[in-house]
Amino acid sequence: MIKKLAENNSYVKGAALGVMGFCSRWAVGSEDTEKEWIETSQLELDLSAEFDRLTPHAKIVHISDLHCSRTVSLPYLQQCIDRVNSLDADLIMLTGDYVTHDYSGRFRRKIVGLLTRLESKYGVYGCLGNHDYGLGGFIKNPKHKKKIAAMKRQLSFAGIKLLINESVEIEIDSKKLNITGFGDIWADDFKPEKISENTDKDVPAITLMHNPEAVKELDGFKTELILSGHTHGAKIEWEVKPKHIIARRRNFVAGLYDRRPGKLYVNRGLGRHGRVGFNTRPEITVINIK
């Protein structure tokens, strides 16, 4: 009985802290065979038949919403990065909210240090989330633009490509793949019109965007797979207006959705931003493109 409790130690402690809205090192064990609060989701995907012969076979590891802050411990995030590196990814995809409310810039510096440890065969690519713009993306501040630009430069020095309304074309085993990353829709920085004119429509595409609700703005945009986060697995979303707060049910909560213009996957995220009541397990997603 004592041995069994010891084996489940990470799960029990991680679950207790997860319900409280905090992330600690107990949520993720030192080996991927342990029962733990963090979940590694496995997904097998066939992209559209049109691109079967063109799409490279690849293992994509997708993480989101690290929320580096006072309520998400650095040892926890370090162990999450170690777990990602143990998965032997061909590509690593990041879908925003690297920090929460980072006024001084110290959490940006910490998250850059963490992300530069990521390892994959063909690169690490990411987009921005609403919190990366400062105070949830609602309040525009020129200082945050400078911080984002600095973070992008620092990540690029480490070989991590942060895509803000831009697209890159890469090769995997002599097959081409487009990767597009958008700014956040809540921060009024979601601009698909900047991408459509400059991408090769005969190349399979993967799109990164933080908020899955932005898929409604992609009519006419061509992509086979959309990766997002933002929701933390919560069914209700709160929208802050100048004089009131609106609660509404989300269209996309977590997991895989068949949605034009491509399959949409919503990752539950690794971090929290201090709120109580998120009784959903943090997630690392492994997507095998067949």
KEKE-3310 file (N, C-alpha, C; in steps of 0.2 Angstrom, whole numbers, plus 5000, padded with zeros to 4 digits):
npx = (5004:5010:5020:5012:5006:5017:5021:5010:5012:5015:5004:4994:4998:5000:4987:4979:4985:4983:4969:4968:4972:4986:5003:5014:5030:5027:5017:5022:5031:5048:5050:5042:5034:5027:5012:5004:4999:5000:4995:5000:4994:4990:4989:4984:4985:4978:4981:4972:4966:4971:4984:4991:5002:5011:5013:5024:5029:5028:5032:5024:5025:5015:5013:5006:5001:5010:5011:5021:5024:5020:5012:5014:5026:5044:5052:5042:5039:5051:5052:5042:5047:5058:5051:5045:5056:5060:5052:5056:5054:5049:5045:5042:5028:5022:5009:5006:5003:5015:5018:5010:5004:5016:5024:5037:5045:5053:5048:5046:5060:5063:5055:5060:5073:5069:5063:5073:5079:5072:5071:5071:5070:5067:5065:5058:5043:5032:5017:5009:5000:4985:4989:5003:5003:5001:4992:4981:4979:4970:4973:4981:4998:5013:5025:5025:5025:5038:5044:5039:5045:5059:5058:5056:5067:5077:5073:5075:5088:5091:5086:5073:5058:5047:5032:5023:5009:5014:5023:5032:5041:5046:5057:5055:5062:5063:5051:5039:5033:5021:5022:5012:5010:4999:4996:4987:4969:4961:4969:4969:4977:4976:4979:4975:4975:4988:4995:4989:4992:5005:5009:5012:5000:5000:5006:5006:4999:5002:4994:4996:4988:4982:4969:4956:4943:4946:4946:4934:4937:4944:4939:4941:4955:4969:4972:4978:4979:4975:4982:4979:4976:4973:4960:4961:4954:4941:4924:4917:4918:4925:4921:4928:4920:4919:4909:4903:4904:4904:4898:4900:4896:4909:4913:4923:4932:4942:4953:4950:4943:4933:4934:4931:4944:4952:4957:4955:4964:4963:4973:4975:4984:4998:5001:4993:4983:4982:4969:4956:4948:4950:4948:4955:4967:4984:4992:5002:5003:5005:5006:5005:5008:5002)
npy = (4994:5006:5007:5009:5021:5029:5028:5035:5047:5060:5062:5063:5074:5083:5084:5089:5102:5107:5108:5119:5129:5131:5127:5115:5107:5094:5090:5084:5070:5062:5053:5046:5035:5036:5039:5054:5071:5080:5077:5068:5068:5058:5058:5053:5058:5060:5071:5081:5072:5077:5080:5069:5063:5073:5077:5078:5064:5066:5069:5080:5090:5098:5112:5124:5140:5142:5152:5158:5164:5171:5161:5150:5138:5139:5127:5117:5121:5119:5105:5101:5105:5097:5085:5087:5087:5074:5067:5066:5075:5079:5092:5106:5115:5130:5138:5151:5163:5164:5171:5179:5192:5203:5215:5220:5213:5203:5190:5187:5186:5175:5165:5165:5159:5146:5141:5141:5129:5119:5105:5099:5090:5098:5110:5124:5132:5146:5156:5171:5174:5181:5186:5189:5201:5210:5213:5204:5207:5217:5230:5242:5245:5254:5250:5236:5232:5234:5225:5213:5212:5212:5199:5191:5193:5187:5174:5170:5170:5158:5149:5148:5151:5164:5167:5180:5185:5179:5168:5153:5142:5126:5111:5094:5078:5080:5085:5098:5110:5122:5134:5144:5158:5167:5184:5188:5188:5194:5205:5212:5209:5200:5195:5188:5192:5196:5185:5177:5181:5178:5165:5148:5139:5126:5119:5109:5115:5121:5129:5141:5148:5157:5159:5148:5152:5161:5155:5157:5168:5164:5161:5156:5155:5144:5129:5114:5110:5117:5123:5127:5136:5143:5140:5132:5121:5125:5127:5139:5156:5171:5188:5204:5219:5237:5241:5230:5212:5198:5182:5168:5153:5142:5138:5130:5119:5109:5098:5088:5095:5095:5107:5119:5130:5118:5104:5107:5108:5110:5114:5110:5117:5121:5129:5140:5155:5159:5157:5150:5134:5127:5112:5104:5093:5098:5099:5090:5089:5076:5074:5064:5065:5056)
npz = (5000:5004:4995:4983:4985:4985:4972:4965:4970:4963:4955:4965:4973:4963:4957:4968:4969:4956:4956:4964:4956:4954:4949:4951:4954:4957:4948:4937:4933:4935:4926:4911:4913:4925:4935:4934:4936:4925:4908:4894:4878:4864:4847:4831:4815:4799:4786:4773:4759:4747:4749:4753:4746:4747:4760:4773:4784:4801:4818:4829:4843:4854:4864:4875:4883:4895:4905:4913:4929:4945:4950:4943:4945:4942:4943:4940:4926:4920:4922:4913:4901:4900:4899:4887:4878:4880:4871:4858:4847:4830:4826:4836:4842:4848:4856:4862:4876:4885:4896:4910:4917:4915:4920:4923:4915:4919:4919:4906:4903:4910:4904:4891:4893:4897:4886:4876:4879:4873:4862:4845:4829:4817:4821:4831:4833:4835:4841:4847:4862:4870:4883:4881:4876:4886:4901:4898:4885:4882:4885:4877:4876:4872:4877:4878:4866:4862:4871:4867:4854:4858:4865:4854:4846:4855:4856:4843:4842:4848:4839:4839:4831:4832:4826:4820:4812:4800:4789:4786:4776:4776:4775:4776:4775:4761:4758:4757:4769:4775:4788:4798:4809:4819:4826:4841:4842:4852:4856:4845:4834:4824:4809:4795:4782:4779:4776:4766:4753:4751:4752:4746:4739:4735:4744:4759:4774:4791:4804:4817:4831:4845:4851:4849:4844:4834:4823:4815:4808:4797:4784:4768:4770:4768:4775:4783:4796:4812:4826:4843:4859:4874:4881:4892:4895:4900:4899:4899:4895:4900:4896:4897:4898:4897:4906:4911:4914:4903:4903:4893:4883:4877:4860:4856:4866:4871:4863:4848:4833:4819:4807:4796:4790:4791:4801:4818:4833:4850:4863:4881:4889:4899:4910:4923:4927:4941:4945:4954:4952:4940:4936:4927:4918:4915:4899:4887:4870:4858:4841:4828:4811:4798)
capx = (5000:5014:5023:5007:5005:5023:5020:5005:5013:5015:4997:4989:5000:4998:4980:4977:4987:4980:4962:4968:4974:4993:5006:5021:5034:5023:5012:5025:5036:5054:5049:5035:5030:5024:5006:5005:4993:5000:4994:5003:4989:4993:4984:4986:4981:4979:4978:4968:4968:4974:4991:4993:5008:5015:5013:5029:5027:5031:5029:5023:5024:5012:5012:5003:4999:5014:5009:5026:5022:5021:5008:5017:5033:5049:5054:5037:5040:5058:5051:5038:5052:5062:5046:5044:5062:5061:5047:5060:5049:5052:5043:5038:5023:5020:5003:5005:5003:5021:5018:5003:5004:5023:5025:5044:5049:5057:5045:5048:5067:5063:5052:5065:5078:5066:5061:5079:5081:5068:5075:5068:5074:5066:5064:5053:5039:5027:5013:5008:4994:4983:4993:5009:5003:5001:4986:4976:4978:4965:4975:4987:5004:5019:5031:5024:5027:5046:5046:5038:5051:5065:5058:5056:5075:5081:5071:5077:5095:5091:5084:5065:5054:5041:5028:5017:5006:5019:5023:5038:5041:5052:5057:5056:5063:5063:5044:5038:5027:5021:5020:5009:5008:4996:4995:4981:4963:4959:4974:4968:4983:4975:4979:4976:4976:4995:4998:4986:4995:5012:5010:5011:4994:5001:5010:5002:5000:5000:4993:4996:4984:4981:4962:4952:4937:4948:4945:4929:4940:4948:4936:4945:4962:4970:4977:4976:4979:4976:4984:4978:4976:4969:4954:4962:4948:4935:4918:4914:4923:4922:4923:4927:4918:4920:4904:4901:4907:4899:4900:4897:4899:4914:4912:4929:4934:4948:4953:4950:4937:4933:4931:4934:4947:4956:4956:4957:4966:4964:4977:4972:4989:5002:5000:4987:4985:4980:4962:4953:4942:4951:4950:4957:4974:4988:4992:5007:5000:5009:5002:5008:5005:5004)
capy = (5000:5012:5008:5011:5028:5033:5028:5040:5054:5065:5063:5065:5081:5088:5085:5094:5109:5109:5111:5126:5134:5132:5122:5114:5101:5087:5088:5080:5066:5062:5048:5046:5030:5038:5042:5060:5075:5082:5072:5068:5066:5056:5060:5051:5062:5060:5077:5080:5067:5081:5081:5063:5061:5078:5079:5074:5061:5070:5069:5086:5091:5105:5115:5130:5143:5141:5157:5159:5170:5169:5155:5144:5138:5138:5120:5114:5122:5116:5098:5101:5106:5090:5080:5088:5085:5066:5064:5065:5078:5082:5099:5108:5120:5134:5143:5158:5165:5162:5174:5181:5200:5204:5222:5222:5209:5197:5183:5186:5184:5168:5160:5164:5155:5140:5139:5140:5122:5115:5102:5096:5089:5102:5117:5126:5138:5148:5162:5175:5174:5188:5189:5191:5208:5214:5213:5200:5209:5222:5237:5243:5249:5253:5247:5229:5230:5233:5218:5207:5212:5209:5192:5188:5193:5183:5167:5169:5169:5151:5145:5147:5155:5166:5170:5185:5186:5178:5161:5151:5136:5121:5104:5088:5073:5083:5087:5105:5111:5129:5135:5150:5160:5173:5187:5187:5191:5199:5210:5216:5208:5194:5198:5183:5195:5197:5179:5173:5183:5176:5158:5143:5136:5119:5116:5108:5120:5120:5136:5142:5154:5156:5158:5144:5156:5165:5151:5160:5173:5161:5159:5157:5154:5137:5126:5107:5109:5123:5122:5133:5134:5148:5139:5128:5116:5128:5128:5145:5161:5178:5193:5210:5225:5243:5242:5224:5206:5193:5175:5164:5146:5142:5134:5125:5119:5105:5092:5089:5097:5095:5113:5123:5127:5112:5101:5111:5105:5115:5111:5113:5121:5119:5134:5143:5162:5160:5157:5143:5130:5124:5105:5100:5092:5101:5094:5090:5085:5073:5073:5060:5066:5050)
capz = (5000:5004:4988:4978:4987:4983:4964:4963:4973:4958:4953:4970:4974:4957:4956:4973:4968:4950:4957:4967:4951:4954:4945:4955:4951:4958:4943:4931:4936:4932:4920:4908:4915:4931:4935:4935:4935:4918:4903:4887:4874:4858:4842:4825:4810:4791:4783:4767:4754:4742:4751:4755:4744:4748:4767:4777:4790:4806:4825:4832:4850:4854:4870:4875:4889:4900:4910:4918:4933:4952:4952:4940:4947:4937:4943:4936:4919:4918:4921:4907:4895:4900:4896:4879:4875:4880:4866:4852:4842:4823:4826:4842:4841:4854:4854:4866:4883:4888:4903:4912:4917:4916:4920:4923:4910:4922:4918:4899:4903:4912:4899:4885:4896:4897:4879:4872:4880:4869:4856:4840:4823:4812:4823:4836:4830:4840:4840:4853:4865:4873:4889:4879:4874:4892:4904:4895:4878:4881:4886:4872:4879:4867:4880:4877:4859:4863:4875:4862:4849:4861:4866:4847:4844:4859:4854:4836:4843:4850:4834:4840:4826:4834:4820:4821:4806:4795:4787:4784:4772:4778:4772:4780:4771:4755:4757:4760:4774:4777:4795:4799:4815:4820:4832:4845:4840:4857:4856:4838:4830:4820:4802:4790:4775:4778:4775:4760:4747:4751:4753:4741:4741:4734:4750:4765:4779:4798:4807:4824:4833:4852:4853:4844:4841:4828:4817:4812:4804:4792:4778:4762:4771:4766:4780:4784:4803:4816:4833:4847:4866:4877:4885:4898:4896:4903:4895:4899:4894:4903:4892:4901:4895:4901:4912:4914:4912:4900:4903:4887:4882:4871:4854:4856:4873:4871:4859:4840:4830:4811:4806:4790:4784:4793:4808:4824:4840:4856:4869:4887:4892:4904:4916:4925:4929:4947:4947:4957:4949:4934:4938:4921:4918:4910:4893:4881:4864:4853:4835:4823:4805:4795)
cpx = (5004:5018:5018:5006:5011:5023:5016:5006:5012:5008:4993:4991:4998:4991:4977:4979:4984:4973:4962:4970:4982:4997:5013:5024:5031:5019:5015:5031:5043:5055:5042:5031:5026:5017:5006:4999:4994:4999:4997:4998:4992:4987:4987:4982:4983:4976:4974:4971:4972:4981:4994:5001:5013:5017:5019:5026:5031:5028:5030:5022:5021:5011:5009:5002:5003:5013:5015:5025:5023:5017:5010:5024:5038:5051:5049:5038:5046:5056:5046:5042:5056:5057:5045:5050:5063:5056:5050:5055:5053:5051:5040:5034:5021:5014:5001:5004:5009:5021:5011:5003:5011:5024:5032:5048:5053:5054:5046:5056:5067:5061:5057:5071:5076:5066:5067:5081:5077:5072:5070:5072:5074:5064:5058:5049:5033:5023:5012:5001:4992:4987:5000:5009:5002:4993:4980:4975:4973:4967:4981:4992:5010:5024:5031:5026:5035:5048:5045:5043:5057:5064:5058:5064:5078:5079:5074:5085:5096:5088:5076:5062:5048:5037:5022:5015:5011:5019:5030:5037:5047:5052:5059:5056:5061:5055:5043:5032:5027:5019:5018:5008:5005:4997:4988:4975:4960:4963:4974:4974:4982:4974:4980:4977:4984:4998:4995:4990:5002:5014:5009:5005:4994:5005:5006:5004:4998:4999:4993:4993:4982:4974:4958:4946:4939:4947:4939:4931:4944:4945:4940:4953:4963:4975:4974:4975:4980:4977:4982:4978:4971:4963:4955:4957:4942:4930:4915:4920:4920:4925:4922:4926:4919:4915:4902:4905:4902:4902:4896:4900:4903:4912:4917:4932:4941:4947:4952:4943:4938:4930:4935:4938:4951:4954:4959:4958:4967:4967:4975:4977:4993:5002:4994:4989:4981:4973:4960:4948:4943:4953:4951:4965:4978:4990:4999:5004:5005:5005:5007:5005:5007:5004)
cpy = (5006:5013:5011:5019:5032:5033:5034:5046:5060:5067:5066:5073:5086:5089:5090:5101:5111:5111:5118:5131:5135:5126:5121:5108:5094:5085:5084:5077:5066:5057:5047:5040:5031:5040:5049:5065:5078:5076:5073:5064:5064:5056:5057:5055:5061:5067:5076:5075:5070:5081:5075:5062:5067:5080:5075:5071:5064:5069:5077:5086:5098:5106:5122:5133:5141:5146:5158:5165:5167:5163:5149:5143:5136:5130:5116:5115:5119:5108:5097:5101:5099:5085:5081:5085:5077:5063:5064:5068:5080:5090:5100:5115:5123:5138:5148:5157:5162:5165:5176:5189:5202:5211:5224:5219:5204:5190:5181:5183:5176:5163:5159:5159:5147:5137:5138:5133:5117:5112:5098:5095:5095:5109:5118:5132:5139:5154:5165:5173:5180:5191:5191:5198:5213:5214:5210:5202:5214:5229:5237:5247:5248:5250:5239:5227:5229:5227:5212:5207:5210:5202:5188:5187:5188:5176:5165:5167:5161:5147:5144:5153:5157:5170:5174:5188:5185:5170:5159:5144:5132:5115:5099:5082:5075:5085:5094:5105:5119:5129:5142:5152:5166:5177:5186:5191:5196:5205:5214:5215:5202:5196:5192:5186:5196:5191:5176:5175:5180:5169:5153:5139:5128:5116:5115:5113:5118:5128:5136:5148:5152:5154:5154:5148:5160:5161:5153:5165:5171:5159:5161:5156:5146:5134:5119:5106:5115:5121:5128:5131:5139:5146:5136:5123:5118:5129:5135:5150:5167:5183:5200:5216:5231:5243:5236:5218:5201:5186:5171:5157:5146:5137:5128:5125:5115:5100:5094:5091:5097:5102:5117:5129:5121:5110:5106:5107:5111:5111:5114:5117:5118:5123:5136:5151:5163:5159:5150:5140:5127:5117:5101:5099:5096:5096:5096:5086:5082:5071:5070:5061:5060:5051)
cpz = (5000:4998:4983:4979:4984:4975:4962:4966:4969:4956:4959:4972:4969:4956:4962:4971:4961:4951:4960:4962:4951:4951:4949:4952:4952:4952:4937:4935:4932:4926:4917:4909:4922:4930:4937:4933:4928:4913:4896:4882:4867:4853:4835:4819:4803:4789:4776:4762:4748:4743:4753:4753:4745:4755:4770:4783:4796:4813:4828:4839:4851:4862:4870:4882:4895:4906:4915:4922:4941:4954:4948:4941:4942:4937:4939:4928:4916:4917:4915:4901:4895:4897:4889:4876:4875:4874:4859:4846:4835:4823:4833:4840:4848:4852:4860:4873:4887:4895:4904:4912:4919:4915:4919:4917:4912:4920:4910:4899:4905:4907:4893:4887:4895:4890:4875:4874:4876:4863:4852:4834:4818:4815:4828:4833:4835:4838:4847:4856:4868:4878:4887:4877:4880:4894:4900:4887:4877:4881:4882:4876:4874:4870:4879:4870:4859:4866:4871:4857:4852:4862:4859:4845:4849:4858:4848:4837:4845:4845:4835:4835:4829:4828:4822:4815:4800:4794:4785:4780:4774:4774:4777:4776:4764:4753:4760:4764:4776:4785:4796:4806:4815:4826:4835:4843:4846:4858:4849:4834:4826:4813:4796:4783:4774:4775:4768:4754:4746:4752:4747:4743:4739:4739:4756:4770:4786:4801:4814:4826:4840:4853:4847:4841:4835:4822:4812:4807:4798:4786:4772:4763:4770:4771:4781:4792:4807:4823:4837:4855:4869:4882:4892:4900:4899:4898:4894:4899:4896:4898:4896:4897:4899:4907:4914:4911:4909:4901:4897:4886:4876:4866:4854:4863:4874:4866:4852:4838:4822:4809:4800:4793:4785:4799:4813:4830:4845:4862:4876:4891:4897:4911:4918:4926:4936:4950:4949:4953:4943:4936:4931:4921:4913:4905:4889:4876:4859:4847:4830:4816:4800:4787)
residu = (MET:ILE:LYS:LYS:LEU:ALA:GLU:ASN:ASN:SER:TYR:VAL:LYS:GLY:ALA:ALA:LEU:GLY:VAL:MET:GLY:PHE:CYS:SER:ARG:TRP:ALA:VAL:GLY:SER:GLU:ASP:THR:GLU:LYS:GLU:TRP:ILE:GLU:THR:SER:GLN:LEU:GLU:LEU:ASP:LEU:SER:ALA:GLU:PHE:ASP:ARG:LEU:THR:PRO:HIS:ALA:LYS:ILE:VAL:HIS:ILE:SER:ASP:LEU:HIS:CYS:SER:ARG:THR:VAL:SER:LEU:PRO:TYR:LEU:GLN:GLN:CYS:ILE:ASP:ARG:VAL:ASN:SER:LEU:ASP:ALA:ASP:LEU:ILE:MET:LEU:THR:GLY:ASP:TYR:VAL:THR:HIS:ASP:TYR:SER:GLY:ARG:PHE:ARG:ARG:LYS:ILE:VAL:GLY:LEU:LEU:THR:ARG:LEU:GLU:SER:LYS:TYR:GLY:VAL:TYR:GLY:CYS:LEU:GLY:ASN:HIS:ASP:TYR:GLY:LEU:GLY:GLY:PHE:ILE:LYS:ASN:PRO:LYS:HIS:LYS:LYS:LYS:ILE:ALA:ALA:MET:LYS:ARG:GLN:LEU:SER:PHE:ALA:GLY:ILE:LYS:LEU:LEU:ILE:ASN:GLU:SER:VAL:GLU:ILE:GLU:ILE:ASP:SER:LYS:LYS:LEU:ASN:ILE:THR:GLY:PHE:GLY:ASP:ILE:TRP:ALA:ASP:ASP:PHE:LYS:PRO:GLU:LYS:ILE:SER:GLU:ASN:THR:ASP:LYS:ASP:VAL:PRO:ALA:ILE:THR:LEU:MET:HIS:ASN:PRO:GLU:ALA:VAL:LYS:GLU:LEU:ASP:GLY:PHE:LYS:THR:GLU:LEU:ILE:LEU:SER:GLY:HIS:THR:HIS:GLY:ALA:LYS:ILE:GLU:TRP:GLU:VAL:LYS:PRO:LYS:HIS:ILE:ILE:ALA:ARG:ARG:ARG:ASN:PHE:VAL:ALA:GLY:LEU:TYR:ASP:ARG:ARG:PRO:GLY:LYS:LEU:TYR:VAL:ASN:ARG:GLY:LEU:GLY:ARG:HIS:GLY:ARG:VAL:GLY:PHE:ASN:THR:ARG:PRO:GLU:ILE:THR:VAL:ILE:ASN:ILE:LYS)
# end
